[in-house]
């Protein structure tokens, strides 16, 4: 059609890389379709000219096949990603915000797509053969679609180096299924690390020493050094089995309670206690959250823990218990702001209430099933340059300890303004916090008269101490 043409003109027309251009020219020469003159111009060979004479519509380099493709580009790193379906537990997780000023133009999208076209073929073609037979392409038009959130799975572990220093190991992956995963690009890894570095840990609430005194933890107290917890020394002592509590009813618990090994221990203790429950009895679990950035920042593990726990809290399979988390909030927040807090957690935890004045808020975390067990943990910031915290503490079935801890939590909630945030069981704040407790020690005010308002107002469980009082022996 042109008699002669430069290799760069072919490269620009088809959007080829330099390597693709070289391969194309070499292939055409080997097939005796073109020749290269002394000026470096490509000319059709007699064989190609003869073939061209057989075409009534003129010479054609390629047969176009139009396809509409949908691609997913990570707006943090502009990497192509696989299409995935997400379950509800993924929504509400911490997010890395986008730089709105750095949004790509259509030309940018074409450029990023072209550079990663081979990856796109491998992502979208059902077979390797089909991906390999696709050689050339030309983008004729582009159109924006919705912005989709891409979850990143981060596994955090801690250990001790040979020099006795605490080490934090972080593995970030893109999970494809139960057994498959992709490593992240270096750019996205850097974004995740930068995000952790921006998280701030509040110093409000109990100190570590105050926490140990409150829960009577004599083991963790031994590892306080310069008013801080010496995590490395505790890990070394744990490896030597020197962190025991000297009793079968109390053992150490490291990491979030929804981790598989911790969850198994909690469920085993519940099942052992269930032999003494009344028929059709359903227990209540109160989970006082820690006021740290990454609390409950888990998807499948936390969602599975919550679902199975409510089953375990029932005496029979036809009865389910109630799991309620207590979150620190500002009660003067607007309806929309409270709804945003609910959206962050409600896909993983079935019920939630908020309070602004509980003394237990801060780095402490308590998980209590009255009459059964209590988990007491303190969140240790493993690095001053990162917002990652690791909860450490113990789980106990000692009746006196469980009663004392629950009494302290219940009294603090009774003396605080509490607002219902969300409830799958469609219950008010009072029922979510005390519905399964022994209420024989309450005053003669009916339970239904405790004021419960929706998200547009406050729920005051303590108009006066006279209206709702819990006696220690009844807890």
C-alpha positions in Angstrom: 0.0 0.0 0.0 2.9 2.4 0.8 5.7 0.7 -1.3 8.1 1.5 1.6 7.7 2.2 5.3 9.8 2.6 8.4 9.8 0.1 11.3 9.0 2.9 13.7 5.8 3.8 11.7 4.6 0.2 12.1 5.5 0.3 15.8 3.6 3.5 16.4 0.6 2.4 14.4 0.1 -0.9 16.2 1.3 0.4 19.6 4.1 -2.1 19.8 7.0 -2.1 22.3 10.5 -2.0 21.0 11.0 -5.7 21.4 7.7 -6.5 19.7 8.7 -4.4 16.7 12.0 -6.3 16.4 10.2 -9.6 16.5 7.7 -8.5 13.9 10.3 -7.3 11.4 12.4 -10.4 11.9 9.4 -12.6 11.3 8.4 -10.8 8.1 11.9 -11.1 6.8 12.1 -14.8 7.6 8.9 -15.4 5.8 10.3 -13.6 2.7 7.4 -11.1 2.8 9.6 -7.9 3.1 13.1 -6.7 2.5 15.2 -3.9 4.0 17.0 -1.5 1.8 20.2 0.4 2.5 18.3 3.3 4.1 16.5 0.9 6.6 13.2 1.2 4.9 10.9 -1.9 4.7 9.7 -2.8 1.2 7.4 -5.6 0.1 9.0 -8.6 -1.5 7.8 -10.1 -4.8 6.0 -12.8 -2.8 4.1 -10.2 -0.9 3.3 -8.2 -4.0 2.0 -11.3 -5.7 -0.2 -12.1 -2.7 -1.5 -8.5 -2.7 -2.5 -8.7 -6.3 -5.0 -11.5 -5.2 -6.9 -9.1 -2.9 -9.7 -7.2 -4.5 -9.9 -4.8 -1.5 -6.2 -4.0 -1.4 -3.5 -5.1 0.9 -4.3 -5.7 4.6 -1.7 -6.3 7.3 -4.2 -7.7 9.8 -7.8 -8.8 10.2 -9.5 -6.8 12.9 -11.6 -8.5 15.5 -13.4 -6.0 17.7 -13.7 -6.9 21.4 -15.0 -4.9 24.4 -12.7 -5.5 27.4 -13.2 -4.5 31.0 -10.0 -4.0 32.9 -9.3 -3.2 36.6 -6.5 -0.8 37.2 -5.2 -0.2 40.7 -5.3 3.6 41.1 -2.5 3.5 43.7 0.1 1.9 41.4 -1.7 1.6 38.0 -1.2 -2.2 37.9 -3.7 -4.4 36.2 -5.6 -6.7 38.6 -7.8 -9.7 38.4 -11.5 -9.4 38.6 -12.8 -10.8 41.9 -16.1 -11.2 43.8 -16.0 -10.1 47.4 -18.1 -11.2 50.4 -19.8 -8.7 52.7 -17.1 -9.1 55.4 -14.7 -7.3 53.2 -16.6 -4.0 53.3 -15.8 -1.5 56.0 -12.1 -2.4 56.3 -9.5 0.3 56.7 -8.9 2.1 53.4 -5.9 3.7 51.7 -7.2 7.0 50.3 -6.6 8.0 46.7 -5.0 11.1 45.5 -7.8 12.7 43.5 -5.3 15.0 41.7 -3.4 12.0 40.4 -6.4 10.3 38.6 -5.3 8.9 35.3 -6.5 10.4 32.0 -7.8 8.2 29.1 -4.3 8.4 27.5 -2.8 7.3 30.8 -5.1 4.3 30.9 -4.2 3.3 27.3 -0.5 3.6 28.2 -0.7 1.5 31.4 -2.9 -1.1 29.6 -0.5 -1.4 26.7 2.5 -1.9 29.0 0.7 -4.8 30.8 -1.3 -6.2 27.8 0.3 -9.7 28.3 -0.8 -9.7 31.9 -4.3 -8.8 30.8 -4.4 -11.7 28.4 -3.3 -14.1 31.1 -5.9 -12.7 33.5 -8.8 -12.9 31.1 -8.2 -15.7 28.7 -9.4 -19.2 29.7 -6.4 -21.0 28.2 -2.7 -20.2 27.7 -3.1 -21.1 24.0 -5.7 -18.4 23.5 -3.6 -15.9 25.3 -0.6 -16.7 23.1 -2.4 -16.6 19.8 -3.4 -12.9 20.4 -0.5 -10.9 18.9 -1.5 -7.4 18.0 -4.2 -5.0 19.3 -5.3 -1.4 18.8 -7.4 0.6 21.3 -10.1 2.4 19.5 -12.0 3.9 22.4 -12.2 3.9 26.2 -14.9 4.6 28.7 -14.7 4.9 32.6 -16.5 2.4 34.8 -17.2 2.4 38.5 -14.4 2.4 41.1 -14.0 -0.9 42.8 -12.2 -1.5 46.1 -9.5 -4.1 46.0 -8.7 -5.9 49.3 -5.2 -6.6 50.3 -4.5 -9.4 52.8 -1.8 -8.5 55.3 -0.4 -11.2 57.7 1.5 -9.8 60.7 3.8 -11.9 62.8 6.3 -11.0 65.5 9.5 -12.7 66.6 12.9 -12.2 68.2 16.1 -11.7 66.3 19.4 -13.5 67.1 20.4 -10.3 68.9 17.3 -10.4 71.1 15.5 -7.6 69.3 11.8 -7.6 68.6 11.1 -8.2 64.9 7.8 -7.6 63.0 7.2 -9.6 59.9 4.5 -8.3 57.5 3.4 -10.3 54.4 1.0 -8.5 52.0 -0.8 -10.6 49.4 -3.7 -10.5 47.0 -5.7 -13.6 47.8 -7.3 -15.3 44.8 -8.9 -18.2 46.7 -8.4 -20.4 49.7 -5.0 -21.6 48.5 -4.0 -19.2 45.7 -2.5 -15.7 46.1 -0.5 -13.1 44.2 2.4 -11.1 45.5 1.9 -7.4 45.4 3.9 -5.0 43.3 6.7 -3.2 45.1 4.8 0.1 44.6 1.7 -1.3 46.3 3.8 -2.8 49.1 5.3 0.7 49.7 1.8 2.2 49.8 0.7 -0.4 52.5 3.8 0.4 54.6 3.3 4.1 54.3 -0.3 3.6 55.4 0.7 1.8 58.6 3.2 4.6 59.3 0.4 7.2 59.2 -1.7 5.5 61.8 -1.5 7.2 65.2 -1.9 5.4 68.6 -3.7 7.4 71.3 -2.0 7.4 74.7 -5.3 7.8 76.6 -6.8 5.1 78.8 -5.1 2.7 81.2 -1.3 2.3 81.3 0.1 -1.2 80.9 0.9 -1.3 84.6 -2.6 -0.1 85.5 -4.1 -2.8 83.2 -2.0 -5.5 84.9 -3.1 -4.3 88.4 -6.8 -4.2 87.4 -6.8 -7.8 85.9 -4.4 -9.1 88.5 -1.9 -10.3 85.9 1.3 -11.0 87.9 3.0 -12.7 84.9 3.0 -9.7 82.5 4.1 -7.4 85.3 7.4 -9.2 85.5 8.3 -8.0 81.9 7.8 -4.3 82.5 11.0 -2.5 81.7 11.3 1.3 81.8 7.5 1.6 82.2 7.0 -0.3 79.0 6.3 -4.0 78.2 9.4 -5.9 77.1 7.8 -8.0 74.3 11.1 -9.6 73.2 11.9 -10.9 76.7 8.3 -12.3 77.1 8.6 -14.2 73.8 11.9 -15.7 74.8 10.5 -16.7 78.2 7.4 -18.1 76.5 9.6 -20.3 74.3 11.1 -21.7 77.6 7.6 -22.2 79.1 8.2 -19.6 81.8 5.0 -17.5 81.2 2.5 -19.8 82.8 -0.1 -18.6 85.4 0.3 -21.6 87.7 -3.4 -22.5 87.3 -5.4 -24.5 84.7 -8.2 -21.8 84.7 -5.9 -19.0 83.4 -3.6 -19.1 80.4 -1.9 -16.6 78.2 -3.5 -15.4 75.0 -1.5 -13.6 72.3 -3.0 -12.0 69.2 -6.7 -11.3 68.4 -9.2 -13.6 69.9 -10.6 -14.5 66.4 -7.3 -16.1 65.3 -8.0 -19.9 64.7 -5.9 -21.1 67.7 -7.5 -18.6 70.1 -11.0 -19.2 68.7 -10.6 -22.9 69.3 -9.6 -22.4 72.9 -12.5 -20.1 73.6 -15.1 -22.4 72.0 -13.7 -25.4 73.9 -14.2 -23.5 77.2 -17.7 -22.5 76.2 -18.6 -26.2 75.4 -17.2 -27.4 78.7 -19.3 -24.8 80.6 -22.5 -25.5 78.6 -23.0 -28.8 80.5 -24.2 -26.7 83.5 -26.5 -24.4 81.6 -30.3 -24.4 81.9 -32.3 -25.8 79.0 -32.8 -23.3 76.1 -30.3 -20.9 77.8 -28.6 -18.3 75.6 -25.5 -16.4 76.8 -24.4 -12.9 76.1 -20.9 -12.0 75.1 -19.7 -8.4 75.6 -16.6 -7.3 73.7 -15.1 -4.0 74.8 -13.0 -2.8 71.9 -9.6 -1.3 72.0 -9.3 2.3 70.7 -6.5 1.5 68.2 -6.7 2.0 64.4 -6.6 -1.6 63.3 -8.9 -3.1 65.9 -11.3 -5.7 64.2 -9.5 -5.0 60.9 -10.0 -8.6 59.7 -12.5 -9.9 57.2 -13.2 -13.6 56.9 -11.6 -14.7 60.3 -13.6 -12.1 62.3 -16.8 -12.7 60.5 -16.5 -16.5 60.9 -15.7 -16.1 64.6 -18.8 -13.9 65.2 -21.1 -16.3 63.4 -19.9 -19.4 65.1 -19.7 -17.8 68.5 -23.4 -16.9 68.6 -24.2 -20.5 67.8 -21.9 -21.7 70.6 -23.6 -19.3 73.1 -26.8 -21.2 72.8 -27.6 -24.3 74.9 -29.1 -25.9 71.9 -28.7 -25.6 68.2 -32.1 -23.9 68.0 -31.1 -21.1 70.3 -28.4 -18.5 69.6 -26.7 -16.2 72.0 -25.8 -12.5 71.5 -22.4 -10.9 70.7 -22.2 -7.2 71.3 -19.2 -5.0 70.9 -18.7 -1.7 72.8 -17.0 1.0 70.7 -15.6 4.4 71.8 -17.5 7.2 70.1 -18.4 10.9 70.5 -22.1 10.9 71.3 -22.5 14.3 69.7 -21.7 12.8 66.2 -24.4 13.3 63.6 -26.7 10.5 62.4 -24.6 10.1 59.2 -21.3 9.9 61.2 -22.7 7.2 63.5 -23.9 5.4 60.5 -20.4 5.5 59.0 -19.1 3.8 62.2 -21.8 1.1 61.9 -20.9 0.5 58.3 -17.3 -0.1 59.3 -18.0 -3.0 61.6 -21.5 -4.4 61.1 -20.6 -6.8 58.3 -18.3 -8.7 60.7 -19.8 -8.2 64.2 -23.6 -8.7 64.7 -24.3 -6.0 67.3 -22.7 -2.8 68.4 -23.2 0.0 70.9 -21.1 3.1 71.5 -20.1 5.0 74.6 -17.9 8.0 75.3 -17.0 7.8 78.9 -16.0 4.3 79.8 -12.7 4.1 81.7 -11.9 0.8 79.9 -11.4 2.5 76.5 -7.9 2.9 75.2 -5.3 0.2 74.5 -7.2 -2.3 76.7 -9.6 -4.9 75.3 -12.0 -7.2 77.2 -14.1 -10.1 76.0 -16.4 -11.4 78.6 -19.1 -14.1 78.7 -20.7 -13.7 82.2 -20.3 -16.8 84.3 -18.1 -18.5 81.7 -14.9 -16.8 80.8 -13.1 -13.5 80.3 -10.3 -12.4 78.0 -8.2 -9.5 79.1 -5.7 -8.0 76.7 -3.5 -4.9 76.2 -2.5 -3.6 72.8 1.3 -3.2 72.5 2.7 -0.9 69.8 5.5 -3.1 68.4 7.1 -0.2 66.6 7.0 3.6 67.1 7.1 4.0 63.3 4.0 1.9 62.7 0.4 1.9 63.9 0.4 -1.9 64.2 -0.5 -3.2 67.6 -0.4 -6.7 69.0 -2.9 -7.7 71.9 -1.4 -9.7 74.7 -3.0 -10.9 78.0 -4.8 -13.9 79.3 -8.0 -15.9 79.2 -9.5 -17.0 82.5 -12.5 -19.1 83.7 -11.8 -18.3 87.3 -15.3 -17.4 88.6 -14.1 -14.6 90.9 -12.0 -13.0 88.2 -14.8 -13.3 85.6 -17.4 -11.8 87.9 -15.1 -9.0 89.0 -14.1 -8.0 85.5 -17.7 -8.2 84.3 -18.9 -6.2 87.3 -16.4 -3.4 86.5 -17.4 -3.3 82.8 -21.1 -3.4 83.6 -21.0 -0.7 86.2 -19.0 1.6 83.9 -21.6 1.1 81.1 -24.5 1.7 83.5 -22.8 5.0 84.6 -22.2 6.1 81.0 -24.2 7.4 78.1 -24.6 4.5 75.6 -26.0 4.6 72.1 -27.1 1.7 70.0 -25.2 1.8 66.7 -26.5 -1.4 64.9 -28.2 -4.7 65.7 -29.0 -7.7 63.5 -31.3 -8.9 66.3 -33.1 -5.6 66.3 -32.6 -4.9 70.0 -31.9 -1.8 72.0 -28.7 -1.0 73.8 -29.9 -2.3 77.2 -30.9 -5.7 75.8 -27.7 -6.0 73.9 -25.6 -5.3 77.0 -27.6 -7.0 79.8 -30.4 -9.0 78.1 -28.8 -12.4 79.0 -27.5 -11.3 82.4 -29.2 -12.3 85.7 -31.4 -9.3 86.4 -32.6 -10.4 89.8 -30.6 -7.5 91.4 -32.2 -4.8 89.3 -34.6 -2.4 90.9 -38.3 -2.6 90.2 -38.2 -0.4 87.1 -39.3 -2.6 84.2 -36.5 -3.5 81.8 -38.5 -2.1 78.9 -38.6 1.4 80.5 -34.8 1.8 80.1 -34.6 4.5 77.5 -33.5 3.3 74.1 -33.4 5.6 71.2 -32.4 5.1 67.6 -29.3 6.6 65.9 -30.8 10.0 65.8 -30.6 10.4 69.6 -28.8 9.0 72.7 -29.5 6.0 74.8 -29.1 6.8 78.4 -28.9 3.6 80.5 -28.2 5.7 83.6 -30.7 8.4 84.2 -29.8 7.9 87.9 -28.1 5.0 89.7 -31.4 4.4 91.4 -33.2 3.4 88.2 -30.8 0.6 87.2 -28.4 -0.9 89.7 -26.5 -4.2 89.5 -25.4 -5.9 92.6 -22.0 -7.5 92.5 -23.3 -10.9 93.8 -25.8 -11.0 91.0 -23.2 -10.6 88.3 
